[in-house]
Amino acid sequence: MAERLTLLLVLIGLLGVLINRDLIKKIISLDIMGTGVVSFFVLISRRQGEAVPIPFQQNSADPVPQALIITSIVIGFATVALLVTTASVIASKYSSVSSDRLDREGGKKE
């Protein structure tokens, strides 16, 4: 059941990226989609072992997926920060964050 909820979260984020025309909403949708993916991997990696891997025992959780997820969270945060900064520069230069308006103007500054 929890796997379905995380996959639903990914699909909601993907739908938000495809439907929204506002750059900030697209960035938020990408973050939601990334959160769904991270949640899915945490859920799957937790089921492989029940005990904490310190001290390393039989039937303990593998620390490698946990390290990869932490790395993924950090990279996702950096990506969102870069996207928000880029959207802020676009908004200050073109006075809009709507991708429809930016497409119509074709990069021309008003």
N, C-alpha and C positions, 0 to 999 in steps of 0.2 A: 504493500500500500504506500509506504513512504517513497519507494522508487518512482511510483507513478506521479506522486506529488512533485518530486524534484524534476522529473521530465516535463510535467505540465508547466513548471516554472520556466524551464528552458524554452518551451514552445511559446509561452506568453511573452518572454523577452524577444524571441525571434519575430513574433507577430508585431510587437511594438516597433522593432527596427524597420520592418517592411512597410508598415502603415503610416507611422508618424512622419511629418514633413519638417518638424522643428528639430534642429540639431541637438538641443539640450535633451529633448525627450528621447531622441535616438541614443544618446549617450547613457541616459538612465536605463533604457531598455537593454543596452549592451551589458550594463552592470548587473541587471536582473538576470540576464541569461548566464553570465559568468558565475553568479551566485548559485544558480541552479546546477551548473556543472560541478562546481566545487562541492556542493551539498551531496550530489549524487556520488561522487568519488569518495567522500568521507563516509557516506552510508555503506557503500560497497566494501571499502577497506576495513571498516570496523567489524564487519561480519566474519572476516577471516580468522580473527583471534579475539579472545575475550579479555585476556589479562594485559596489563601494561608491560612493555618489553624490558623494563628495568626492575629487578634483575631478569635477564633473559631466561625464560622458562619454556616448557612445552606448552603449546596452544596459546601463544602470546601474539599480539598484534605486530604486524610487520612495520617497522619505522620508516621504510623507504617511501611508501605512498603518503605517509604523513608529512615527510619532508618535501615531497613534490607538491603537495597541496599548499603548504605554507609558502613555497616559492611561487606557486600560481596566484595566491592571494596578493603577494607583494607585486608581482608583475601586473596583475589586474588593477591594483591601486595606481601604479605608475602610469598605466595606459589611460585610465580614466582622468587622471590629473593632466596628462598631456592633451587629451581630447577637449577637456573643459578650457584649458588655456588657449588652444587653437580656436575653439568656438568663441571665446571672449575676444580674440584678435579679429576674427571675422565680423563679429557683432559691432566692434568699434569702427572697423573700416567701412562696412557696408550698411550699418544701422539696421541689420536684420539677422536673424538666425534661421529664417525659413528657407528651406532648400528650394522651394518653388520659386521664391523671389530671386534667390541667387542664380538659379538656372535661367530665369528669364533675362536677367541683366547680363549674363554671360561674362561676369568678372569685371564689368564696367562700374566704376565708382560714380555715385550720384553727385 
